[in-house]
Amino acid sequence: MKYAKSTIQKAAVLLIALALFSCGGQTEKTETKTEKRPKTESTTTVTLTDAQIKTAGIDTGHAGDRPVATTLKVTGAIDVPPQSMVSISFPMGGYLKSSKLLPGMHVNRGETIAMMEDQQFIQLQQDYLTAKAKLNFAQKDFERQHDLNVSKANSDKVFQQAQTDYESQKIMVSSLAEKLRLIGMNPAKVTDGSITRSAAIRSPIDGYVSKVNVNIGKYVNPSDVLFEIVDPRDIHLALDVFEKDVNLLHEGQTVVAYSNSNPNKKYECKIVLIGRDLTDQRKTEVHCHFEQYDKTLLPGTFMNAEIEITANHALTLPEDAIVNYENKSYAFKVKGKNTYEIVEIKPGVAKDGYIELLANSSELRGQTFVTKGAYSLLMKMKNTGEDE
């Protein structure tokens, strides 16, 4: 009995020793694990070991002042100055005999673009030739009366009448010649054997046909516009800019424009003129010239435009310093050795790899932030929070 009791006691001691050894081992492992992965001090801070900082590529720096540019977005339309758009009419009216013009066609200066027909053209040529014949007679009569008056063979009154008739006839011929030129006829080529019922309309400029308002056989009045031709060399972009933004613009400033139909195709322009009056909507027109003309840009085409405006210096951080989480933006501020605090920021304009800090900029000025490896810190903080 004594042997059995002694055996039981030894077994009990052995079991207690094994239990203590097991607990001691678990405690040592737990402490080792905790040393490798330090707990966060709060829900807004994270602490890393030296090895973890090296692996994550953490780098730090200060928020600094940099010139920040903002983009002004405006709208407008393709426009042509009055001197580059020609509305063609026919001064005497008449019937359109022929024309091959279509919108978009290119025409050269002096090229015949249409033929008009009317009986008044015949009458005008007849009047001109008749006036020329009478002028020839009046000139000879004036010369004869002049010679007679010198020799006192006629009275001054007869001589003066001959002179008046001659001067009047010269005026008549000159005015009829100008009417012929007005409808495109050369008076020097008008003879009794060349009278025609047709008159040619010629393009006054090089350009593209933008409108055709008539058809063959239609009678047009002198005030009717038959065609419109645009000289593309002076086509420009007219932008509507609000009064509050006008002072941000200056001549020579770069503008990037694009159409709704093809927003990926950008057109670079330069501001050449800023309007000096305002509309009822408190807007003014800003005129821009295209660096390179595109003939697909027709007058009246609606355009969007972006103008880069350089503002004052602002507090900025590198883009790599900003992380986004749950629709908010954050940066990590250095709180102590290997310890970083996450702070919410309000990002502004991004330019050249830096982001403007809009809110709490005075509190953030002079602080040291994580400029590289910020996402690694965010993942570390998120995973630590889930493990806890």
GUPAKOL-730075 format. One line per 2 residues: number of its first residue (from 1); their letters; for each residue x, y, z of N, C-alpha, C. Coordinates in steps of 0.1 Angstrom, whole numbers. Atoms other than C-alpha are relative to their C-alpha. Last residue first. Example, Ala and Ser with C-alpha at 12.3 -4.5 7.8 and 13.67 -1.06 7.14 Angstrom:
// residues 2
2) SA) -9:-11:0:137:-11:71:-8:11:8 | 9:-12:0:123:-45:78:9:12:0
***
This chain:
// residues 388
388) ED) 5:-3:-13:-82:426:-327:-15:-3:2 | -5:10:-9:-72:408:-358:-5:2:14
386) EG) 8:12:2:-95:431:-379:4:-11:9 | 14:-2:-5:-79:462:-365:-9:-12:-1
384) TN) -2:0:-15:-44:449:-371:-14:2:6 | -1:14:-4:-54:441:-407:1:-1:15
382) KM) 13:6:2:-67:477:-413:1:-15:5 | 10:-5:-9:-37:493:-397:-13:-7:-1
380) KM) -4:5:-14:-12:472:-416:-10:4:10 | 3:14:0:-31:479:-449:3:-6:14
378) LL) 14:2:-1:-31:516:-442:-4:-15:0 | 4:-3:-13:6:515:-434:-15:-1:2
376) SY) -4:11:-9:14:497:-466:-4:3:14 | 10:11:2:-7:523:-485:4:-12:9
374) AG) 12:-3:-8:14:551:-470:-10:-11:-1 | 4:11:-8:46:535:-483:-12:2:8
372) KT) 0:13:7:62:567:-495:-3:-11:9 | 1:-4:15:56:603:-484:1:-12:-9
370) VF) -5:11:8:49:595:-447:-2:3:-15 | 9:10:5:44:629:-431:7:-12:-7
368) TQ) -6:10:9:63:653:-410:-9:-11:-3 | 1:14:-5:44:683:-397:8:-9:-10
366) GR) -11:3:-8:56:719:-405:0:-14:5 | -13:-6:4:22:729:-418:11:-3:10
364) LE) -9:10:6:-5:704:-410:14:6:-4 | -4:10:-10:-23:726:-385:10:-10:-6
362) SS) -8:-6:-11:-23:756:-408:5:-10:10 | -14:-1:6:-35:734:-438:9:7:11
360) NA) -10:1:-11:-65:723:-418:14:2:-4 | 5:-2:-14:-86:719:-450:12:-2:10
358) LL) 10:-11:-1:-74:724:-486:-4:3:15 | 7:3:-12:-42:704:-490:-9:12:3
356) EI) 3:-12:-9:-30:707:-526:-8:-5:12 | 14:-3:-2:-17:675:-542:-2:11:10
354) YG) 3:-5:-13:17:670:-558:-15:3:1 | -3:10:-10:29:648:-587:-3:5:14
352) DK) -14:4:0:32:677:-612:3:-10:12 | -9:-5:11:-2:691:-604:14:-5:3
350) AV) -12:8:2:-32:679:-583:8:5:-12 | -5:2:14:-58:704:-572:13:-8:0
348) GP) 4:-10:10:-74:700:-538:5:-3:-14 | -9:-3:12:-73:672:-513:-6:10:-9
346) KI) 9:-4:11:-91:674:-480:9:4:-12 | -3:-12:7:-72:655:-453:-10:3:-11
344) EV) 8:-2:12:-80:629:-427:4:14:-6 | 8:-12:-1:-52:620:-403:-8:2:-13
342) IE) 8:-3:12:-36:586:-397:-8:12:2 | 14:-3:-3:-10:586:-369:-7:3:-13
340) YT) 6:-9:9:24:569:-373:-15:2:3 | 14:-1:-2:48:553:-349:-6:11:-9
338) NK) 7:11:7:82:540:-358:-15:0:2 | -9:10:6:97:566:-334:-8:-12:-4
336) GK) -11:3:-9:70:592:-327:9:-10:-8 | 3:-3:-14:39:607:-342:12:-2:9
334) VK) -10:7:-9:49:608:-379:-3:5:14 | -9:-10:-7:17:619:-397:9:-8:9
332) FA) -5:5:-13:0:594:-421:11:10:5 | -15:0:0:-22:609:-448:5:-5:14
330) YS) -8:0:-12:-59:603:-455:15:2:-3 | -14:-1:2:-86:608:-481:8:2:13
328) KN) -6:-11:-7:-122:597:-478:15:-1:-3 | 4:-13:6:-145:576:-500:6:12:8
326) EY) 15:-3:-3:-141:545:-477:-4:14:-4 | 7:12:-7:-103:546:-479:-14:4:4
324) NV) 15:-1:0:-81:568:-501:-6:-13:6 | 7:13:2:-44:572:-495:-15:3:1
322) IA) 14:0:-2:-23:604:-499:-6:-14:-3 | 2:-1:-14:15:604:-494:-15:-1:3
320) DE) -2:13:-6:21:590:-529:-3:1:15 | 11:9:2:6:621:-544:1:-13:7
318) PL) -1:9:12:33:642:-528:-12:-9:-1 | -7:13:-3:20:667:-502:2:-7:-13
316) TL) 2:12:8:10:704:-507:7:-12:6 | -7:12:-7:5:736:-488:-4:-12:-8
314) AH) 9:7:-9:-5:764:-513:8:-12:6 | -6:12:-6:13:790:-533:-9:-6:10
312) NA) -10:-2:-9:-10:814:-552:6:-13:5 | 4:-7:-12:-30:804:-583:12:3:9
310) TI) -11:1:-11:-19:795:-618:-5:9:12 | -2:-12:-7:-50:790:-640:10:-2:11
308) EI) -8:2:-12:-51:763:-666:3:13:6 | -11:-10:-1:-79:769:-691:7:-2:13
306) EA) -6:0:-14:-102:741:-701:12:9:-1 | -14:-5:-1:-126:744:-731:5:-1:15
304) NM) -4:-1:-14:-158:728:-743:15:4:1 | -12:5:-5:-170:734:-778:1:2:15
302) FT) -1:-2:-15:-203:739:-797:13:-7:5 | -2:13:-7:-198:740:-835:2:3:15
300) GP) 12:4:-8:-213:773:-848:2:-12:8 | 5:-11:-8:-187:778:-875:-13:-4:6
298) LL) 9:-9:8:-175:744:-887:-5:11:9 | 6:-9:-10:-145:726:-871:-8:10:-8
296) TK) 12:6:-5:-139:698:-896:-7:8:10 | 12:-4:8:-115:721:-914:-13:-7:4
294) DY) 6:13:5:-90:717:-886:-13:4:-7 | 14:1:4:-68:747:-880:-4:-14:-5
292) QE) 1:7:13:-36:744:-860:-14:-2:-4 | -14:2:4:-26:767:-831:0:-7:-14
290) FH) -5:14:0:-63:777:-829:15:0:-5 | -5:4:13:-69:814:-821:5:-15:1
288) CH) -12:8:1:-89:823:-790:3:-5:-14 | -3:5:14:-115:850:-784:13:-7:0
286) VE) -14:1:1:-130:856:-749:4:-7:-13 | -6:9:10:-165:868:-748:15:1:1
284) TK) -6:-7:11:-180:883:-716:6:-11:-9 | -11:7:7:-205:870:-691:6:9:-10
282) RQ) -13:-3:-7:-227:886:-664:12:-8:-6 | -4:12:-8:-258:868:-677:13:2:7
280) DT) 10:0:-11:-272:902:-690:3:-12:9 | 14:2:4:-240:904:-711:-9:0:12
278) LD) 7:12:-5:-208:920:-701:-14:-1:-5 | 14:-2:-4:-184:943:-719:-6:-13:5
276) RG) 0:-11:-10:-146:945:-723:-14:3:5 | 11:-10:2:-141:912:-742:0:10:12
274) IL) 9:2:-11:-107:894:-739:-10:12:-1 | 8:-12:-3:-87:890:-771:-10:-3:11
272) VI) -5:-11:7:-59:867:-783:-8:13:3 | 9:-11:-2:-62:837:-760:6:13:-7
270) KC) -5:-11:-8:-42:809:-774:-10:11:1 | 2:-14:5:-55:776:-787:7:9:9
268) EY) -7:-10:-8:-47:739:-785:-3:13:-6 | -5:-11:9:-73:715:-799:6:10:9
266) KK) -3:-13:-7:-78:681:-781:5:10:-11 | -8:-8:9:-94:650:-797:1:14:6
264) NP) -14:4:-1:-106:628:-769:10:7:-9 | -6:-7:-11:-139:647:-765:15:-4:1
262) NS) -13:7:-1:-150:637:-800:8:7:11 | 0:12:9:-187:645:-804:13:-8:1
260) NS) 7:11:-6:-188:668:-774:0:-13:-8 | 15:0:4:-161:690:-789:-7:-12:8
258) YA) 4:13:6:-126:697:-774:-16:1:-2 | 15:1:3:-107:728:-764:-3:-14:-6
256) VV) 2:13:7:-74:733:-746:-14:-2:-2 | 14:6:-1:-66:769:-739:0:-13:-7
254) TQ) 3:12:7:-31:785:-734:-14:-6:4 | 2:11:-9:-28:821:-722:-4:-12:-8
252) GE) -11:10:1:-14:845:-747:-2:-12:8 | -3:3:14:-38:873:-736:13:-9:-1
250) HL) -8:-10:6:-47:871:-699:3:-4:-15 | -5:2:13:-72:853:-678:9:11:-5
248) LN) -10:11:0:-78:851:-641:6:-2:-13 | -13:-5:-5:-94:886:-641:10:-11:1
246) VD) -7:-7:11:-122:872:-663:14:5:5 | -11:7:4:-133:846:-637:9:8:-11
244) KE) -9:3:-12:-157:866:-616:13:-7:-5 | -6:-12:-5:-174:881:-647:11:-3:10
242) FV) 7:-8:-10:-182:847:-662:8:11:5 | -7:0:-14:-165:835:-693:-8:9:9
240) DL) 8:-8:-9:-183:826:-726:6:-2:14 | 4:6:-13:-157:814:-751:-8:9:8
238) AL) 5:-10:-9:-153:823:-788:-6:-6:13 | 9:5:-10:-130:800:-807:-5:11:9
236) HI) -4:-1:-14:-114:812:-839:-11:-6:10 | 11:6:-8:-115:809:-877:5:0:15
234) DR) 2:-9:-12:-90:834:-892:-11:-6:8 | -13:-4:-6:-74:811:-919:-2:9:13
232) PD) -4:7:-12:-107:794:-925:12:5:7 | -15:1:1:-121:821:-949:5:-7:13
230) VI) -8:-3:-12:-158:814:-948:15:-2:-4 | -13:7:1:-182:816:-978:9:5:12
228) EF) -9:-5:-11:-219:823:-975:13:-8:-1 | -10:9:-6:-242:819:-1005:8:7:11
226) LV) -1:13:8:-273:834:-1021:9:-10:6 | -13:6:0:-281:862:-996:0:-14:-7
224) DS) -1:15:-3:-312:880:-1007:14:-4:0 | -3:1:-14:-311:919:-1006:1:-15:4
222) PN) -14:-5:-3:-308:923:-1044:4:-2:15 | -1:-14:-1:-338:900:-1049:14:5:4
220) VY) -6:-5:-13:-335:864:-1060:-1:15:-1 | -2:-15:1:-356:846:-1086:5:5:14
218) KG) 7:-9:-10:-352:808:-1083:4:15:-3 | 12:-5:5:-343:789:-1115:-7:9:10
216) IN) 1:-4:14:-316:768:-1100:-14:5:-3 | 0:11:10:-317:767:-1062:-1:5:-14
214) VN) 8:-1:12:-309:792:-1035:1:-13:-8 | 14:-3:-3:-296:794:-999:-9:0:-12
212) VK) 5:-2:13:-262:777:-1001:-15:2:2 | 14:0:2:-243:780:-968:-3:2:-15
210) SV) 7:4:-13:-208:773:-955:-15:-1:-2 | 14:-4:1:-188:774:-988:-7:-5:13
208) YG) 9:12:1:-151:771:-980:-15:5:1 | 6:5:-12:-125:798:-986:-9:-12:-3
206) DI) -3:15:-1:-105:819:-1009:-7:-5:12 | -10:5:-9:-122:853:-1012:3:-15:-3
204) PS) -9:-11:-4:-144:875:-1035:12:-5:9 | -3:0:-15:-160:845:-1052:10:11:3
202) RI) -13:6:-3:-174:853:-1086:3:1:15 | -3:-4:-14:-210:858:-1098:13:-7:4
200) AA) -7:10:-8:-213:858:-1136:1:6:15 | -11:-6:-7:-239:877:-1156:6:-10:10
198) SR) -5:7:-12:-262:864:-1183:11:9:7 | 10:-1:-10:-284:882:-1209:4:-6:14
196) TI) 4:13:-6:-255:890:-1231:-11:2:10 | 10:-2:-10:-245:919:-1255:-5:-14:5
194) SG) -2:9:-11:-213:910:-1272:-11:1:11 | 0:14:4:-218:923:-1307:2:-10:11
192) DT) 13:3:6:-228:958:-1298:-2:-14:-4 | 1:-5:14:-198:959:-1276:-14:-3:-5
190) VK) 14:-1:5:-191:954:-1239:-1:7:-13 | 3:12:9:-155:943:-1234:-15:0:-4
188) AP) -9:-1:12:-143:977:-1220:-3:-12:-10 | 5:-9:10:-173:977:-1196:8:1:-13
186) NM) -11:-10:3:-161:946:-1178:-5:9:-11 | -3:-2:14:-191:928:-1164:10:10:-2
184) GI) -11:8:5:-193:915:-1128:3:1:-15 | 6:13:2:-227:928:-1117:11:-9:-7
182) LR) 7:5:-12:-212:958:-1100:-5:-14:-2 | -10:7:-9:-188:963:-1129:-6:-6:12
180) LK) -5:13:6:-217:969:-1152:10:-7:8 | 11:10:-1:-232:994:-1128:3:-13:-6
178) EA) 0:5:-13:-199:1012:-1127:-11:-10:3 | -11:9:0:-199:1015:-1165:2:-6:14
176) LS) 5:12:6:-234:1030:-1163:12:-11:0 | 9:7:-9:-221:1056:-1139:-5:-13:-5
174) SV) -7:4:-11:-192:1066:-1161:-8:-8:10 | -8:12:4:-212:1067:-1193:7:-5:12
172) MI) 9:12:3:-238:1090:-1176:8:-12:-4 | 5:5:-13:-211:1113:-1161:-9:-12:-2
170) KQ) -11:7:-6:-194:1117:-1195:-4:-6:14 | -1:13:7:-228:1125:-1210:12:-8:6
168) SE) 11:8:-5:-234:1153:-1184:1:-14:-6 | -3:4:-14:-199:1168:-1191:-11:-10:5
166) YD) -12:9:1:-206:1168:-1229:3:-5:14 | 5:13:6:-241:1183:-1226:12:-10:1
164) TQ) 8:7:-10:-227:1210:-1202:-5:-13:-5 | -9:4:-11:-199:1220:-1226:-8:-8:10
162) AQ) -7:11:6:-224:1222:-1256:10:-6:11 | 10:11:1:-246:1244:-1235:7:-12:-5
160) QF) 2:6:-13:-216:1266:-1225:-10:-12:0 | -12:7:-3:-207:1271:-1262:-2:-7:14
158) VK) 0:12:8:-242:1281:-1272:12:-9:4 | 11:8:-4:-244:1306:-1243:0:-14:-7
156) DS) -5:8:-11:-210:1320:-1251:-11:-10:5 | 1:-7:-13:-223:1331:-1285:6:-9:11
154) NA) 12:4:-8:-210:1318:-1317:0:7:13 | 10:4:10:-185:1329:-1344:-13:-4:6
152) KS) 12:-8:-2:-164:1347:-1318:-11:-2:-11 | 0:-9:11:-132:1330:-1331:-12:10:0
150) VN) -13:-6:0:-127:1313:-1298:0:11:-11 | 1:-11:-10:-164:1306:-1296:13:7:1
148) LD) 8:-11:5:-163:1288:-1329:0:11:10 | -7:-7:11:-134:1266:-1318:-8:12:-5
146) HQ) -12:-6:-7:-151:1257:-1285:8:8:-11 | 5:-12:-6:-184:1250:-1304:11:8:7
144) RE) 3:-9:11:-165:1225:-1325:-5:13:5 | -13:-5:6:-148:1208:-1295:-3:10:-12
142) FD) -7:-9:-9:-181:1206:-1277:13:6:-6 | 8:-12:0:-199:1191:-1307:6:10:9
140) KQ) -3:-7:12:-172:1165:-1310:-7:13:-1 | -14:-4:-1:-174:1155:-1273:3:8:-13
138) AF) -1:-12:-9:-212:1154:-1274:14:6:0 | 6:-12:7:-212:1131:-1305:2:13:9
136) NL) -9:-3:12:-188:1107:-1288:-5:12:-8 | -12:-7:-6:-207:1109:-1255:9:4:-12
134) KA) 3:-14:-2:-239:1100:-1274:11:9:5 | 1:-6:14:-223:1068:-1287:-4:15:2
132) KA) -13:-2:6:-211:1060:-1252:0:7:-14 | -6:-12:-7:-245:1066:-1237:14:2:-6
130) TL) 7:-12:5:-261:1042:-1263:7:13:6 | -5:-2:13:-235:1015:-1254:-6:13:-7
128) YD) -14:-4:-1:-242:1019:-1217:5:3:-14 | -1:-14:-5:-280:1019:-1221:15:5:0
126) QQ) 5:-9:10:-278:988:-1242:1:14:4 | -11:0:11:-256:970:-1217:-4:10:-11
124) LQ) -12:-7:-5:-280:979:-1189:11:2:-10 | 4:-14:0:-311:968:-1209:12:9:4
122) IF) 0:-4:14:-295:934:-1216:-3:15:-1 | -14:-1:4:-288:930:-1179:2:5:-14
120) QQ) -5:-13:-3:-324:940:-1172:16:1:-3 | 1:-9:12:-335:910:-1192:6:14:4
118) DE) 11:-9:-1:-323:886:-1164:0:10:-12 | 6:-3:13:-299:857:-1159:-12:10:2
116) MM) 13:-6:-1:-274:849:-1131:-6:4:-14 | 4:-8:11:-245:825:-1133:-14:5:2
114) AI) 14:1:4:-229:810:-1102:-2:9:-12 | 7:9:-9:-195:803:-1085:-15:-2:-4
112) TE) 14:-2:3:-171:818:-1111:-8:-11:8 | 6:11:7:-137:818:-1094:-15:2:-2
110) GR) 2:-3:14:-122:852:-1086:-6:-12:-8 | 4:-13:3:-109:840:-1052:0:3:-15
108) NV) -11:-9:1:-108:803:-1050:-5:14:-3 | 0:-9:12:-136:780:-1039:12:9:1
106) HM) -10:-10:0:-136:750:-1015:0:8:-13 | -8:-1:11:-168:730:-1011:10:11:1
104) GP) -12:7:-3:-182:724:-976:10:0:-12 | -7:-3:-12:-217:733:-985:12:-8:3
102) LL) 5:7:-11:-224:727:-1021:7:4:13 | -5:-1:-14:-218:750:-1051:-8:-10:10
100) KS) -4:14:-5:-225:738:-1086:4:0:14 | -9:0:-11:-244:769:-1098:3:-14:4
98) SK) -8:12:-3:-265:778:-1128:9:2:12 | -1:8:12:-292:802:-1141:8:-13:3
96) LY) -12:8:-1:-302:818:-1108:0:-10:-12 | 2:14:-2:-328:844:-1118:13:-8:0
94) GG) 1:7:12:-324:881:-1112:-2:-15:3 | 10:11:0:-314:906:-1086:0:-7:-13
92) MP) 11:-4:8:-295:938:-1094:-11:-11:0 | 6:-13:-1:-270:937:-1066:-12:4:-8
90) FS) -2:-5:14:-265:899:-1065:-7:14:0 | 13:-3:6:-259:885:-1030:3:6:-14
88) IS) 1:-4:14:-229:869:-1014:-14:1:-5 | 14:3:4:-224:868:-976:-1:5:-14
86) VM) 6:-8:11:-187:867:-969:-14:-5:-3 | 12:7:5:-171:855:-936:-7:9:-10
84) SQ) -4:13:6:-135:864:-928:-12:-8:-4 | -8:-2:12:-140:901:-922:4:-13:-7
82) PP) 7:-5:12:-169:895:-899:8:1:-13 | 1:-14:-1:-148:873:-875:-7:5:-13
80) VD) -8:-6:11:-155:836:-876:-2:15:1 | 5:-13:5:-168:816:-846:10:5:-11
78) IA) -9:-4:10:-165:781:-832:-6:12:-7 | 3:5:13:-185:779:-800:10:5:-10
76) GT) 1:-10:11:-182:784:-763:-3:-7:-13 | 5:5:13:-179:766:-730:-1:11:-10
74) VK) 10:-9:6:-159:770:-698:-5:-6:-13 | 7:6:11:-138:750:-674:-11:9:-5
72) LT) 13:-7:2:-112:768:-653:-7:-7:-13 | 5:0:13:-84:744:-642:-14:7:-1
70) TA) 14:5:1:-65:751:-611:-5:1:-14 | 8:-4:11:-27:755:-607:-14:-6:0
68) VP) 11:9:3:-9:754:-574:-8:5:-12 | 10:-7:8:25:770:-568:-10:-10:-5
66) RD) -3:1:14:42:750:-540:-11:8:-8 | 7:-9:8:44:752:-502:5:-1:-15
64) GA) -6:-12:4:56:721:-484:-9:9:-9 | 9:-7:9:43:693:-463:6:13:-4
62) HG) 9:-10:-5:74:677:-447:-10:5:-11 | -3:-14:5:90:644:-456:-10:10:6
60) TD) 7:-11:-6:90:607:-447:5:13:-6 | -9:-12:1:100:574:-464:-9:12:5
58) IG) 5:-12:-5:86:539:-457:10:12:-1 | -6:-11:7:98:512:-480:-5:14:5
56) AT) 10:-8:6:74:486:-466:5:12:-8 | 7:8:10:102:461:-460:-11:9:-7
54) KI) -9:2:11:124:487:-443:-7:-8:-11 | -2:-13:6:96:499:-420:9:-2:-13
52) QA) 12:-2:7:87:462:-412:1:14:-8 | 0:9:11:123:454:-402:-12:3:-9
50) DT) -9:-5:10:125:485:-380:0:-8:-12 | -13:3:-3:93:474:-363:10:6:-10
48) LT) -7:11:7:61:491:-370:14:-2:6 | -14:0:-4:36:511:-349:6:-12:-7
46) VT) -5:13:3:1:522:-361:15:0:3 | -15:1:1:-20:550:-349:4:-14:-3
44) TT) -5:-9:10:-57:560:-354:16:0:-2 | 6:4:13:-75:531:-337:6:9:-11
42) SE) 14:-4:1:-52:535:-307:-4:-4:-14 | 3:-8:-12:-17:524:-294:-15:4:0
40) TK) 3:-14:3:-16:497:-321:-3:7:13 | 14:-5:1:-2:464:-310:0:14:-2
38) PR) 5:-8:-11:34:454:-318:-15:4:-2 | 12:-7:5:39:425:-342:-6:9:11
36) KE) -1:-2:15:73:409:-338:-11:9:-5 | -12:-8:3:75:415:-300:1:2:-15
34) TK) 3:-14:-3:40:402:-296:11:9:-3 | 9:-4:10:50:369:-312:-4:14:1
32) TE) -8:-2:12:79:365:-289:-8:5:-12 | -8:-12:-1:58:372:-259:8:2:-12
30) TK) 9:-11:1:32:346:-270:8:13:0 | 3:-1:14:60:320:-276:-9:12:-2
28) ET) -12:-5:7:74:326:-241:-3:2:-15 | -2:-14:-4:40:323:-225:11:6:-8
26) QG) 10:-8:7:33:291:-244:2:15:3 | -3:0:14:66:276:-232:-10:8:-8
24) GC) -12:-8:2:60:285:-196:4:2:-15 | 4:-14:-1:26:270:-197:11:10:-2
22) SF) 8:-3:11:40:237:-210:-5:14:0 | -9:-1:11:67:236:-184:-7:4:-13
20) LA) -7:-13:-1:42:243:-157:9:2:-11 | 9:-10:2:20:214:-169:6:14:1
18) LA) 2:0:14:49:190:-172:-10:12:-3 | -12:-5:7:59:198:-137:-1:2:-15
16) IL) 0:-14:-3:24:193:-124:12:7:-6 | 10:-7:8:22:159:-142:0:15:3
14) LV) -4:0:14:55:148:-127:-10:7:-9 | -11:-10:1:45:157:-92:4:2:-14
12) AA) 6:-13:-1:13:137:-96:10:12:-1 | 7:-3:13:31:107:-109:-6:14:0
10) KQ) -10:-4:10:55:109:-79:-6:3:-14 | -5:-14:-3:25:110:-55:11:4:-10
8) IT) 11:-10:3:8:80:-71:5:14:2 | 0:-1:15:40:59:-69:-10:11:-5
6) SK) -12:-8:4:44:67:-32:0:2:-15 | 3:-14:-3:8:56:-25:12:8:-5
4) AY) 9:-5:10:14:23:-44:-3:15:3 | -6:-1:13:45:16:-25:-9:6:-10
2) KM) -9:-11:0:29:23:9:6:2:-13 | 8:-12:0:0:0:0:9:13:0
***
